[in-house]
């Protein structure tokens, strides 16, 4: 596994030396002379707070020093992240649909089926266009990378950095549709920071790649809604 210093991004062969259970010594980076990864001794809640604050050091720790692309569990982690990403997107679409029209026991089966069809189209087709635009942008904007990157690495970075979608669960008790779009902006910014960390490229390129993918997804879902409404 290739570790990285969270301060300068330099390569590390090991991050700490363990003398006994609970007794470790953090290694220093040979490039910047700072502690390579201070998050090893931090509680998970501290790491989560720094991720929310969009600190590149926290993203470097997560994407390089925690996740191992060569581990047998990497494939399972990718599928779980994909499932969670789509599930939260489905809940987002369902909540927006409920905010437009009242749901109740008096709804007909045909009306209920139409709403779930709309939600499925939003989630599946919208994310197909999102990922296609993102990967196309990567090929256009990023001709070379400082290290070999697979599409799986990029997709996992995007799925994991979309953790802000979990805050959609709060909509179960606090119904405020406008908050959803604020969460979307946080997801966009988090994706941008994660892409910058994993590609070590200019922020402007990362913003362009993520922004174009999110815009295409938004336009496609809005187009799907208009088309369904027209044919209803």
C-alpha positions as CSV (number, residue, x, y, z in Angstrom):
1,X,0.0,0.0,0.0
2,X,1.3,3.4,-0.9
3,X,1.0,5.9,2.0
4,X,1.1,9.7,1.7
5,X,2.1,12.5,4.0
6,X,-0.9,14.5,4.8
7,X,1.1,17.7,4.9
8,X,3.0,17.7,1.6
9,X,1.7,14.6,-0.2
10,X,5.1,12.8,-0.2
11,X,5.2,9.1,-0.4
12,X,5.7,7.1,2.7
13,X,6.6,3.4,3.2
14,X,5.1,3.4,6.7
15,X,3.3,5.8,8.9
16,X,4.1,4.6,12.4
17,X,6.1,2.1,14.3
18,X,4.3,0.0,16.9
19,X,6.4,-1.1,19.9
20,X,3.5,-2.7,21.8
21,X,-0.3,-2.6,21.8
22,X,-1.3,1.1,22.3
23,X,2.4,2.2,22.1
24,X,3.2,3.6,18.7
25,X,5.5,6.3,17.3
26,X,4.4,8.3,14.4
27,X,6.9,8.6,11.5
28,X,8.0,11.9,10.1
29,X,8.0,12.7,6.4
30,X,11.5,12.8,4.8
31,X,10.4,15.6,2.6
32,X,8.7,18.2,4.8
33,X,10.0,16.8,8.2
34,X,6.5,17.0,9.7
35,X,4.5,14.1,11.2
36,X,3.3,12.2,8.2
37,X,-0.2,11.5,9.4
38,X,-1.4,12.9,12.7
39,X,-4.9,11.5,12.2
40,X,-3.7,8.0,13.1
41,X,-4.0,9.0,16.8
42,X,-7.3,11.0,16.3
43,X,-10.8,9.9,17.1
44,X,-13.1,9.2,14.1
45,X,-15.2,12.2,15.1
46,X,-12.2,14.5,14.7
47,X,-11.6,13.2,11.2
48,X,-15.2,13.6,10.3
49,X,-15.2,17.2,11.5
50,X,-12.1,17.9,9.4
51,X,-13.8,16.2,6.4
52,X,-16.8,18.5,6.8
53,X,-14.5,21.5,7.0
54,X,-13.0,20.3,3.7
55,X,-9.4,20.0,5.0
56,X,-7.2,18.4,2.3
57,X,-5.2,16.6,5.1
58,X,-8.3,14.7,6.2
59,X,-9.1,13.7,2.6
60,X,-5.5,12.6,2.1
61,X,-5.6,10.4,5.2
62,X,-8.9,8.8,4.1
63,X,-8.2,8.2,0.4
64,X,-4.5,7.2,0.7
65,X,-3.8,6.0,4.3
66,X,-7.0,4.2,5.1
67,X,-8.4,2.8,1.8
68,X,-6.1,0.3,0.1
69,X,-6.9,-0.1,-3.6
70,X,-5.0,-3.4,-3.6
71,X,-6.9,-5.0,-0.7
72,X,-9.4,-7.8,-1.4
73,X,-12.1,-5.8,0.3
74,X,-11.7,-2.8,-2.1
75,X,-14.2,-4.2,-4.6
76,X,-16.8,-4.7,-1.8
77,X,-16.3,-1.2,-0.5
78,X,-16.8,0.2,-4.0
79,X,-20.1,-1.7,-4.4
80,X,-21.3,-0.7,-0.9
81,X,-20.4,3.0,-1.6
82,X,-22.3,2.8,-5.0
83,X,-25.4,1.3,-3.3
84,X,-25.4,4.0,-0.6
85,X,-24.9,6.7,-3.1
86,X,-27.9,5.6,-5.2
87,X,-30.0,4.9,-2.1
88,X,-29.5,8.5,-0.8
89,X,-30.2,9.8,-4.3
90,X,-33.5,7.9,-4.4
91,X,-34.5,9.3,-1.0
92,X,-33.6,12.8,-2.3
93,X,-35.8,12.4,-5.4
94,X,-38.6,10.9,-3.3
95,X,-38.5,13.8,-0.8
96,X,-38.6,16.4,-3.6
97,X,-41.6,14.6,-5.2
98,X,-43.4,14.6,-1.9
99,X,-42.8,18.3,-1.5
100,X,-44.5,19.0,-4.8
101,X,-47.7,17.1,-4.2
102,X,-49.4,15.6,-1.1
103,X,-49.1,11.9,-0.6
104,X,-51.8,10.0,1.1
105,X,-53.8,6.8,1.3
106,X,-56.2,8.1,-1.2
107,X,-53.6,8.0,-4.0
108,X,-54.4,5.6,-6.8
109,X,-52.1,2.8,-7.7
110,X,-51.4,4.3,-11.1
111,X,-50.4,7.6,-9.5
112,X,-48.2,5.9,-7.0
113,X,-46.5,3.8,-9.8
114,X,-45.9,7.0,-11.9
115,X,-44.2,8.7,-9.0
116,X,-41.8,5.7,-8.4
117,X,-41.2,5.5,-12.1
118,X,-40.1,9.2,-12.0
119,X,-37.9,8.6,-9.0
120,X,-36.2,5.6,-10.7
121,X,-35.6,7.5,-13.9
122,X,-34.1,10.4,-11.9
123,X,-31.7,8.1,-10.0
124,X,-30.7,5.7,-12.8
125,X,-30.5,8.0,-15.8
126,X,-29.4,11.0,-13.9
127,X,-26.4,9.2,-12.4
128,X,-25.5,7.5,-15.6
129,X,-25.2,11.0,-17.2
130,X,-23.4,12.2,-14.1
131,X,-20.7,9.5,-14.2
132,X,-20.4,9.7,-18.0
133,X,-19.8,13.4,-17.9
134,X,-17.4,13.1,-15.0
135,X,-15.3,10.4,-16.7
136,X,-15.4,12.3,-20.0
137,X,-14.2,15.5,-18.2
138,X,-11.4,13.5,-16.6
139,X,-10.2,12.4,-20.0
140,X,-10.4,15.9,-21.5
141,X,-9.0,18.0,-18.6
142,X,-6.5,15.5,-17.1
143,X,-4.1,14.1,-19.7
144,X,-1.6,12.8,-17.2
145,X,-1.6,11.9,-13.5
146,X,1.3,11.9,-11.0
147,X,0.6,8.2,-10.4
148,X,-1.4,5.5,-12.2
149,X,-5.1,5.9,-11.4
150,X,-7.9,3.6,-12.3
151,X,-11.5,4.6,-12.9
152,X,-12.4,2.6,-9.8
153,X,-10.2,4.8,-7.7
154,X,-11.8,8.0,-9.1
155,X,-15.4,6.7,-8.7
156,X,-14.7,5.5,-5.1
157,X,-13.3,9.0,-4.2
158,X,-16.5,10.6,-5.6
159,X,-18.9,8.2,-3.9
160,X,-17.1,8.5,-0.5
161,X,-16.8,12.3,-0.7
162,X,-20.5,12.5,-1.3
163,X,-21.1,11.6,2.4
164,X,-22.9,15.0,2.8
165,X,-25.9,13.1,1.3
166,X,-26.3,11.4,4.6
167,X,-27.7,14.7,6.0
168,X,-30.7,14.1,3.8
169,X,-31.9,11.7,6.6
170,X,-32.6,14.8,8.7
171,X,-35.3,15.6,6.3
172,X,-37.4,12.8,7.9
173,X,-38.0,15.1,10.9
174,X,-37.2,18.6,9.4
175,X,-39.0,19.1,6.1
176,X,-37.3,21.9,4.3
177,X,-36.8,21.4,0.6
178,X,-34.4,24.3,0.2
179,X,-31.8,22.6,2.5
180,X,-31.5,19.8,-0.1
181,X,-29.9,22.2,-2.6
182,X,-27.5,23.5,0.1
183,X,-26.5,19.8,0.7
184,X,-26.0,19.5,-3.1
185,X,-23.5,22.4,-3.0
186,X,-21.6,20.8,-0.1
187,X,-21.5,17.5,-2.1
188,X,-20.1,19.4,-5.1
189,X,-17.4,21.1,-3.0
190,X,-16.5,17.9,-1.2
191,X,-16.2,16.0,-4.6
192,X,-13.9,18.8,-5.8
193,X,-11.5,18.6,-2.8
194,X,-11.4,14.8,-3.0
195,X,-10.6,14.9,-6.7
196,X,-7.8,17.4,-6.1
197,X,-6.3,15.2,-3.4
198,X,-6.4,12.0,-5.5
199,X,-5.2,13.6,-8.7
200,X,-2.9,16.2,-7.2
201,X,-4.0,18.6,-10.0
202,X,-5.0,22.2,-10.1
203,X,-8.1,23.2,-8.3
204,X,-9.6,24.9,-11.4
205,X,-9.5,21.6,-13.3
206,X,-11.1,19.7,-10.4
207,X,-13.9,22.3,-10.1
208,X,-14.5,22.2,-13.9
209,X,-14.8,18.4,-13.9
210,X,-17.1,18.1,-10.9
211,X,-19.2,21.2,-11.7
212,X,-19.9,20.0,-15.3
213,X,-21.0,16.5,-14.0
214,X,-23.3,18.0,-11.4
215,X,-24.8,20.5,-13.9
216,X,-25.5,17.8,-16.5
217,X,-27.1,15.6,-13.8
218,X,-29.3,18.5,-12.7
219,X,-30.4,19.4,-16.2
220,X,-31.1,15.7,-17.1
221,X,-33.3,15.2,-14.0
222,X,-35.2,18.4,-14.7
223,X,-35.6,17.4,-18.3
224,X,-36.9,14.0,-17.1
225,X,-39.4,15.7,-14.9
226,X,-40.7,18.0,-17.6
227,X,-41.0,15.1,-20.1
228,X,-42.9,13.0,-17.6
229,X,-45.2,15.9,-16.7
230,X,-45.9,16.5,-20.4
231,X,-46.7,12.8,-21.1
232,X,-48.7,12.4,-17.9
